[in-house]
Amino acid sequence: MNSPNNAEYIVFELIEEYLKKKPFFSIEDIVVFINNRVKLNPDINKNKIEKIIKKLIKRRILIPGTKLMKNNIIEHPVRNEIFNLIKQTPSNINEIMNAIDIGSNQALWHLSCLEKFQFVRSRKFDNQRVFFNSDLNPEFDELYFYLRQNFIKEIINFMLEEKKDFKITEIANRLKKNYNTIKKYLKILQSLKLINVKKQNKKLLFSLNEDKFFEVRNFINEE
């Protein structure tokens, strides 16, 4: 769609024109519309139109059944605000609703549009659906998700300050948190390789892997 003489560009422009008049479309209807408009163009026939439309659909530039196209998906102010929020930090629907002050139905609608056109993607953590900027590397989803949680931050900050090995009971007592909850999050941090674990007198001792933590934190901040 770079050159005005390009068949794909012409079809794309006609699709935009069509969608301004019709809120929804079927492939059959839009092919007929475009074919009627390009009858005098020897380079574009019905088969070519269908191929171009299927290509646009495959690239998620166009979604059948909706008037939205990728180039105008974030023109809506609320949708744009949601997208910018997710770009700043992965968020679940409750966080999005609270940050932007919208209801669940409105949030779900805009999120579905953003996800259909691959501006965002989602993944489940701890029974909650979290939305990520599609440009972020999915390999680091767990890091993006867990390192923004206040409970995790509290444990990490405590270990950064104390700089020693701890038993779970010590961390739970110092932070005044439930033992099993601390144990759960230490396991998560261990799986992320942010915690060192060693045995001493049959007891597990935990300490922060500071090198790994600062490496990860710097990487996430750069993203």
C-alpha positions in Angstrom: 0.0 0.0 0.0 2.9 2.3 -0.6 2.3 3.4 -4.2 -1.0 5.0 -5.5 -0.7 2.7 -8.6 -0.5 -0.4 -6.5 -3.6 -2.7 -6.7 -3.4 -3.4 -3.0 -3.4 0.4 -2.2 -6.4 1.0 -4.5 -8.4 -1.9 -2.9 -7.4 -0.6 0.6 -8.6 2.9 -0.2 -11.9 1.6 -1.5 -12.4 -0.6 1.6 -12.0 2.5 3.7 -14.5 4.4 1.6 -17.0 1.4 1.8 -16.6 1.2 5.6 -17.5 4.9 6.1 -20.9 4.1 4.6 -21.5 0.6 6.0 -20.8 -0.2 9.6 -20.3 -4.0 9.0 -19.3 -6.0 5.9 -19.1 -9.4 4.4 -16.3 -10.3 2.0 -18.8 -11.0 -0.8 -20.4 -7.5 -0.4 -17.2 -5.6 -0.4 -15.8 -7.6 -3.4 -18.8 -6.6 -5.4 -18.5 -3.0 -4.4 -14.8 -2.8 -5.3 -15.2 -4.7 -8.5 -17.9 -2.2 -9.7 -15.6 0.7 -8.9 -12.5 -0.7 -10.7 -14.1 -2.1 -13.9 -12.0 0.3 -16.0 -8.8 -0.8 -14.4 -7.3 -3.7 -16.4 -4.9 -4.6 -13.6 -7.6 -5.4 -11.1 -10.2 -8.2 -11.4 -12.5 -9.9 -9.0 -10.1 -12.7 -8.2 -7.3 -10.2 -7.4 -9.7 -8.2 -5.2 -10.5 -11.4 -3.2 -6.8 -12.3 -2.8 -5.9 -8.8 -1.6 -8.8 -8.8 0.9 -7.8 -12.2 2.2 -4.2 -11.0 2.5 -5.4 -7.9 4.5 -7.4 -10.2 6.8 -4.5 -12.6 7.3 -2.3 -9.6 8.3 -5.1 -8.5 10.7 -5.4 -5.1 8.9 -9.0 -5.9 8.3 -11.5 -8.0 10.3 -14.6 -9.3 8.6 -17.9 -8.3 10.3 -16.6 -5.0 11.6 -16.0 -1.5 10.2 -12.7 -1.2 12.1 -9.4 -1.3 10.3 -5.9 -1.4 11.8 -5.0 2.1 10.8 -8.0 3.6 12.7 -8.3 1.2 15.6 -6.7 3.6 18.2 -8.4 6.7 16.9 -11.0 6.2 19.6 -9.9 8.2 22.6 -10.8 5.6 25.2 -9.2 2.8 23.2 -6.1 4.9 22.8 -6.0 5.5 26.5 -6.3 1.8 27.2 -3.6 1.0 24.7 -1.2 3.6 26.2 -1.9 2.2 29.7 -1.0 -1.3 28.6 2.1 -0.1 26.8 3.3 1.4 30.1 2.5 -1.6 32.2 0.7 -5.0 31.7 -2.7 -4.7 33.3 -5.8 -6.8 34.1 -9.3 -5.6 33.3 -9.9 -4.3 36.9 -6.8 -2.2 36.8 -7.8 -0.8 33.4 -11.3 -0.1 34.6 -10.0 1.7 37.7 -7.3 3.7 35.8 -9.6 4.9 33.1 -12.9 4.9 35.0 -14.9 2.8 32.6 -17.3 -0.1 33.1 -16.5 -3.7 32.4 -18.5 -4.0 29.2 -16.8 -1.0 27.7 -13.4 -2.2 28.7 -14.0 -5.7 27.3 -15.2 -4.3 24.0 -12.2 -2.0 23.5 -9.8 -4.8 24.6 -11.3 -7.2 22.2 -10.8 -4.7 19.4 -7.2 -4.1 20.4 -6.5 -7.8 20.7 -8.2 -8.7 17.3 -5.9 -6.2 15.6 -2.9 -7.4 17.5 -2.1 -4.2 19.3 -2.3 -6.2 22.6 -2.3 -9.8 23.6 -3.4 -11.5 26.8 -2.3 -14.3 29.1 -3.7 -15.8 32.3 -1.8 -15.5 35.6 -3.3 -16.5 38.9 -6.8 -16.8 37.4 -6.7 -13.3 36.0 -6.3 -12.3 32.4 -3.5 -9.9 31.9 -3.0 -7.7 28.8 0.4 -7.0 27.3 1.7 -4.8 24.5 2.1 -7.1 21.5 5.5 -5.7 20.9 6.8 -7.1 24.2 8.7 -10.4 24.1 6.3 -13.1 25.5 9.2 -14.9 27.0 9.4 -12.3 29.6 5.7 -12.1 30.5 6.1 -13.6 33.9 8.8 -11.1 34.8 6.7 -8.2 33.5 3.7 -9.5 35.5 5.2 -10.5 38.8 7.8 -7.7 39.3 5.0 -5.1 39.2 3.1 -6.7 42.1 3.4 -4.9 45.4 3.8 -8.1 47.3 6.8 -9.2 45.2 8.2 -5.7 45.4 7.9 -5.8 49.2 9.8 -9.1 49.4 12.5 -7.9 47.0 13.0 -4.5 48.8 13.2 -6.3 52.1 15.9 -8.6 50.9 17.8 -5.8 49.2 18.0 -3.9 52.4 18.9 -6.8 54.7 21.4 -8.5 52.3 21.4 -11.9 54.0 19.9 -15.4 53.9 16.4 -15.8 55.4 14.1 -18.6 56.5 10.5 -18.3 55.3 9.4 -17.7 58.9 11.8 -14.8 59.3 10.5 -13.1 56.1 6.9 -13.7 57.1 7.4 -12.3 60.6 9.4 -9.3 59.5 6.9 -8.4 56.8 3.9 -9.5 58.9 2.6 -11.7 56.2 1.1 -15.1 56.0 3.7 -17.9 56.0 2.1 -19.8 53.0 1.8 -16.6 51.0 5.4 -15.8 51.5 6.3 -19.4 50.5 4.2 -19.1 47.4 5.9 -16.0 46.2 9.4 -17.2 47.0 8.7 -20.2 44.8 7.7 -17.8 42.0 10.8 -15.7 42.5 12.9 -18.9 42.5 11.3 -20.0 39.2 12.3 -16.6 37.8 15.8 -17.2 39.0 15.6 -14.1 41.2 16.1 -16.0 44.4 19.0 -18.1 45.6 18.1 -21.1 47.8 20.5 -23.1 50.0 20.1 -25.7 52.7 21.5 -25.2 56.2 20.8 -27.7 59.0 17.9 -29.1 57.0 16.4 -25.6 56.6 15.9 -23.8 53.4 17.5 -20.3 53.3 16.5 -17.7 50.7 18.5 -14.7 49.4 18.0 -12.3 46.6 20.0 -12.9 43.4 21.0 -9.3 43.1 22.9 -9.6 39.8 20.0 -11.2 38.1 17.4 -8.9 39.7 19.2 -5.7 38.5 19.8 -7.2 35.1 16.1 -8.0 34.7 15.0 -4.7 36.2 17.2 -2.7 33.8 16.0 -4.8 30.8 12.3 -4.2 31.7 12.9 -0.4 32.2 14.5 -0.2 28.8 11.5 -1.9 27.2 
